[in-house]
C-alpha cells in the first residue's frame, strides 16, 4: 500500500477489503473507525508484558476511537477489512 501523507487537517478513507497500517511518521493524534458492513479487525503490532497483540473484531456501526498526544502520535494500529468496509477519519 502506498504511503499515506497527511500534512494537516482531516484525512478520510473508505477501506474495502484491504489493510491500513498507521505509521508514526504521519503524526496522527486522532483516529475514528466505523465498520459499515461485513467483517473487519483491529490489531496492534507491538508487545506488552512479553505478549504479542491479537486481533479484535469490529462490530457494525460501533465506532472505535484512538487519541494520542502530539508528542507521541499513534502508530502500529492495523485495520483489516477482510470482507467489508471500514470508514476512517483521522487528524493531526
LOGUVO-807391 format. One record per residue (C-alpha): residue in one letter; x, y, z. Coordinates in steps of 0.02 Angstrom, whole numbers, plus 32768, in hexadecimal, padded with zeros to 4 digits. Layout:
<sites>
AXYZ ...
</sites>
This chain:
<sites>
X800080008000 X803F80AF7FD7 X807B81228062 X7FF0819080A5 X8028824580B1 X7FC782B3812A X800A83628140 X7F7883B3819F X7EBD83B181AE X7E52831681A0 X7E7582748141 X7DE48205810A X7DE8815A80BB X7D7080CF808E X7DCF802C80A8 X7D7F7F9C804A X7DCA7EEE804B X7E777F2A8079 X7EF07F5A8104 X7F2380058148 X7FB6801381C1 X7FD380B48222 X808680F6821E X80CC816C82A3 X811981D78219 X8069820D81E7 X80588269828E X7FA3823482AB X7F5B825C8355 X7EA682298338 X7E5B819882D5 X7DA5816282D0 X7D6F80C1827B X7CC2807F8252 X7C9D7FD78202 X7C0A7FF9818D X7BF87F4A8146 X7C477E9E8147 X7CD97E6C81B6 X7D747EC781F2 X7DF77EBF827C X7E697F3582D9 X7F147EF78310 X7FAB7F448361 X805A7F198326 X80BB7F2383C8 X80DA7EC08468 X80A27EE88519 X80DC7E8685B0 X812E7E09853B X808F7DE284DC X80667E0A8427 X7FC77E5F83EF X7F307DFF83B1 X7EA87E3A833B X7E067E82837E X7D687E718316 X7D0E7F1182E8 X7C507F1982F7 X7BE47F6C8272 X7BB58020829F X7C1880218342 X7CA180A68335 X7D52808E8375 X7DBB8127839D X7E74813A83C5 X7EBC81DC840D X7F7182088432 X7FDE829B8463 X803282FA83D6 X80D882CD842A X80B282148413 X804A81FC8373 X7FEB815C8354 X804880CD8304 X8039801382E5 X7F7D800982D8 X7F507F8D824F X7E9F7F918209 X7E6E7EFF8199 X7DCA7EFF813C X7DCD7E498106 X7D1E7E4680BD X7CD37EEF80E0 X7CE47FAB80E5 X7D2E8019816E X7D1980D6816B X7DB5812F81AE X7DC381E281EB X7E6C821C822D X7EC082BF825C X7F61830A82A0 
</sites>
